[in-house]
């Protein structure tokens, strides 16, 4: 991410060491999740966290099959980049009746307070 005062010097802010991507929409039906996952994948020179919130928690479900939709399987991207830390907002999972479902094993569940702490502790927060 370039800042206005760095345009001539072209560089990354050396103080920015972590980024939090917040996904709050379903993993299929729009390009939002796919774009966010790919943006996270190219940010690996920093500490990257992907936070699943609201309908974004559907990405936490194991065994996703997207072939019939004719789109890439977004959970494959989660598996392909173990460097990306993925956390899910547990109350969002509960509201959608997903706590009893099989989840991708890499996903960390967090309550409201811990989820907010993770967001606030990041140097940068990106929402699409």
Secondary structure, 3 states (H helix, E strand, C coil): CCCHHHCCCCCCCCCCCEEEEEECCCCCCCCHHHHHHHHHHCCCCCEEEEEECHHHHHHHECCCCCHHHCCCCHHHHHHHCCCCEEEEEHHHHHHCCCCCCCECCCCEEECHHHHHHHHHCCCEEEEC
